[in-house]
Amino acid sequence: MSSPETSDNLLSSAKDLPMSANLQDITVKHFVLDLACKMEERVLDGSITLFCCPSVNEREGTNRDNFQSSTSGNIALKTPACVHRRSEERIQCNSEPNQEPKCSERPTFSVKADTFQYVGMDDCEIPTPEQCKSVDQPAAGTGEIAENSSRVRGSVDVCHSCSNPDSVKSVDENVISSSEKKPSDSHHHMVCSDARDKYENIEMSHHSSQQPSGENSTDLDVRSTNQSCHVVAAEANVTAQTMFVNCSEVRSRCVPEESCVASQEQLSPCATIQHSAGLCHPSQHLESIKESRPFKMILDSYKLQIHKVEGMFLHGEEKLLFEKNLEEFLKKTSVKDFVFQNGYQWHMMDFVVKEHCILVSMETVHTVEQFPHAVRIWYQTCPESPSLMWTTDQDGNACVFTIGHFLSNRALFPSQDTPTALPTWHAIITVDGDLTTLLTGDREPLITVTDAGQKRFSYFTTFPMPSCTFAIAIGAWQTEVLSYPPFDYDPDQENLKEPTLRLFFPERLKERSTSVLSRYLPRCLLEAQRMLGTYPFHRLDVLIVPACFDSLGMASPSLLFLSQSLLCQDGSMCVRVAHELCHTWFGIVIGPHDWTEEWITEGFCTYLEDILHAKVSQLGEQTEDYIKVRAQIHLCVLKAELLNTDENLQSLRPNKGMADATERTSEQARYLKDGMNVEKKFMQVHYLKGYFLLQSLEREVGKVRFLAFLKSYVHRYIYQLVTSQDFLKMYFETFPDLTHISVDTVNRQWLDSPGMPESLSDSEDTYSRNVLSAHVNEELSLVLGACRSSTGRKRRRGRQPKRHLPTLDQMVAPQVVLLFDRLLEEKKVPGHVLDLLKRVHHSHLDNAEVCHRWCELVVKHRHKKCYPDVERFLINHQAMGVYLYGEAMISECPDVIQLARTCFRQLRYDMPESVRETVSAMLYA
């Protein structure tokens, strides 16, 4: 089995997301972010400090122990215990765990061109990134690999024998010809044949004297910086021409990658390889090889500019408290002491940066027990970071926010980006004085002002969450605190909570934002608690994000991003606000153990959004009809997607519940299936297929009983990670009288099979039997009659069809969406009929879903008079505009295609990278 460091080469598909973090060995329990926002440069600059400890043979990362429900009904998840299992190949060391190596074993610091010790700083000011860079930057003419040179020049290392400055030796002194050294000595001998080439060839220095006999017998000596470690490859033919180094992998201090000792069969191309004389048989060196291999902490990251990495060891009572109770340790220890370096000694560490991860190690730390208690990484994000959206808001002010897709936060900070890694965090964000910082966290931030007039926002959370749920937004927004309505029931009896509720918005959207959300949000939060249980956080900040936001909403702990497309005056788009609030329970406090089972969160929220919205909107007797009309709309979308989507993306459980899907010892577990598939980003199969599965289970037991079951499910699994089987098992345990269906039936028909489930096809008619759908059918008959009369021979020129049922003008938005969906199935709708539809339903065009269907009708039937409607939609509703670009190309109409390309050129630089690439492929393929 290959080591995690080499997993980049094992990627089965470019659409899979590598999951490189070695969580089975080491766990990050808490991290501290200290970042400064440089809005003009479009970067965040600073450091992250990771508090880590060895992983244990328990599922401690799955259940958040400090937040367990008090009910006796809690049970442990039936998932593999090896998620946090230590690697079987780990070598145990006889030294005391976490003991800091002495001076004779390891230098206290090591830099490239100069020495610098971060100890005992008197002030609390953090070193600037420029200072940090200047320390590590080699002097002029040093530290570079000269083209066509036979060695690395200018690198300085501290001798391991002592800390005497006289023992500091240049690599230039170490690199001498083999004729000047004894045959048993080895050295680095690196050759860069072409510095501009993609790969570097590694020169093999042959020692002919005392070479062991045998045609296929080759002994290889590999020496890393300041430490000898012999790697023996028996009966192997190694040629210099087959050994390469990928120049895209950046290495600290030019240290050869230690993965060269991973196995006898696989040698790292990064190592300097020499023939050496007089070595023993390979089997006698195997144990010494493993013992001398430095332990590596592997973190998921992407496109981060790493400046340097440092480690810190704890001693005495602090060490004991840290290992026994990290939460108590963090309470008693000032975060400033760690962030600003007061009283703690930090030691330089080696690191290797790859495309999707960073490897951190110390040369003399060979086991995870010896690894530093805290690791600090100094870094800077890049302006094109796929985790951040640098743009301007609706007022024209610069801002930035996380977009949370594909690579999640890997391009924001290095982390263990897996569902079972559940750290707490503390974040300190420094911004210019006129900016506001919003962040996930327990309570409102502590805000201080620096001597330079900048504001420093300090957020913290004691709630363990995957790092992908971290969200941040920085900008110049207005704010309003929302108030709750008077209770018409006893809040104490129902255990309801009124968290601080703040709405942030650009000045331009103040009136629309407050008029739509100031009443809806508080009521929706209260109703959600009545349905699912007490709100788990102390606050909720809601931000209206810029138009370039590529989703209608995104939920994070205590922070909610909403698209401006939801600000419909009649409140009909607020159903998506209800969807995002439901993610507090399904997605945040109850998360998926397997990220490919997205229906566990999205399907549940889609099912609950209609029920919750109907309660808040007080639809009363129309509630069931409203839900059925919405179900018909979902069914139309699902049918269309299943016809145009790869079958491999239609399954709700791609891993089919295999244990290997979560075992870190499996090669397959190192990748998230289709985690970088752009097509999947714009799909709704896991939303809608999961929605109809829950509808099906509801019909078996009745709505009242099913909603009561969902509340019990939340109570039982709150603060845990779950799988599909956990949910289904509890469902059939709760309703044992259901004998005609089973877990296996649901798995076979719904979760593991592509296409439309058979039971869903059989129940289509149940959604159309309601009053609201009947009204839609009558309206559709009128419109189709108008279409037929317009093509009749006896129709007078210019005569418009009459409306016979003016009461149908008062349709609700979902009815209009369903009507337009039905009309999209017609081959031809004349222009004057479209004009009539626009006049009758003009007020509904404020609803983004109605407007989207309307624009599809305009594009399909080439109604030039309404092309400006299409242009406005593409600009103002960018979260939904991607689908319309596709419709424009399908129409093959030159005018429509030109309009779409013009809008794209105007908006492309504010689009997220994945959206920009998708639309560009549509328009210019």
Salt bridges, closest charged atoms under 4 A:
GLU5 OE2 - ARG293 NH2 3.30
GLU5 OE2 - LYS296 NZ 3.58
ASP25 OD1 - ARG90 NH2 2.58
ASP45 OD2 - LYS38 NZ 3.34
ASP45 OD1 - HIS307 NE2 3.88
GLU60 OE1 - LYS29 NZ 2.33
GLU96 OE2 - LYS319 NZ 3.38
GLU100 OE2 - ARG106 NH2 3.81
GLU100 OE1 - HIS315 NE2 2.95
GLU100 OE2 - HIS347 NE2 3.03
GLU130 OE2 - LYS38 NZ 3.49
GLU147 OE2 - ARG196 NH2 3.64
ASP157 OD1 - ARG253 NH2 2.70
ASP172 OD1 - ARG151 NE 3.74
ASP185 OD2 - LYS181 NZ 3.54
ASP194 OD1 - ARG196 NE 3.77
GLU203 OE2 - HIS189 NE2 3.00
ASP221 OD2 - HIS230 ND1 3.00
GLU249 OE1 - ARG251 NH2 2.53
GLU257 OE1 - ARG251 NH2 3.37
GLU257 OE2 - LYS354 NZ 3.66
GLU258 OE1 - LYS296 NZ 3.72
ASP300 OD1 - ARG410 NH2 3.83
GLU310 OE1 - ARG376 NE 3.06
GLU323 OE2 - HIS373 NE2 3.93
GLU327 OE2 - LYS331 NZ 3.92
ASP350 OD1 - ARG253 NH1 2.37
GLU355 OE2 - HIS356 NE2 3.84
GLU363 OE1 - HIS160 NE2 3.37
GLU363 OE2 - ARG253 NH1 3.69
GLU369 OE2 - ARG86 NH1 3.03
ASP417 OD2 - ARG410 NE 2.75
GLU494 OE1 - ARG530 NE 2.95
GLU527 OE2 - ARG530 NH1 3.82
ASP541 OD2 - ARG502 NH2 2.74
ASP541 OD2 - ARG539 NH1 2.72
ASP550 OD1 - HIS405 NE2 3.38
ASP550 OD2 - LYS681 NZ 2.59
GLU598 OE2 - LYS680 NZ 2.84
GLU598 OE1 - HIS686 NE2 3.69
GLU602 OE1 - HIS579 NE2 3.13
GLU602 OE1 - HIS583 NE2 3.12
GLU609 OE1 - HIS579 ND1 2.73
GLU609 OE2 - ARG630 NH2 2.75
ASP610 OD1 - ARG630 NE 2.85
ASP610 OD2 - HIS634 NE2 3.98
GLU667 OE1 - ARG670 NH1 2.55
GLU698 OE1 - LYS703 NZ 3.06
GLU700 OE1 - HIS740 NE2 2.81
GLU733 OE1 - ARG716 NH1 3.70
ASP752 OD2 - ARG653 NH2 2.69
GLU764 OE1 - LYS639 NZ 2.70
GLU779 OE1 - ARG803 NH2 3.21
GLU779 OE2 - HIS841 NE2 3.30
ASP809 OD1 - ARG803 NH2 3.04
ASP821 OD1 - ARG853 NE 3.01
ASP835 OD1 - HIS863 NE2 2.76
ASP835 OD2 - LYS865 NZ 3.62
ASP846 OD1 - ARG512 NH1 3.46
GLU849 OE1 - ARG630 NH1 3.58
GLU856 OE1 - HIS852 ND1 3.44
ASP869 OD2 - LYS838 NZ 2.85
ASP869 OD1 - ARG872 NH2 2.32
ASP895 OD2 - LYS864 NZ 3.44
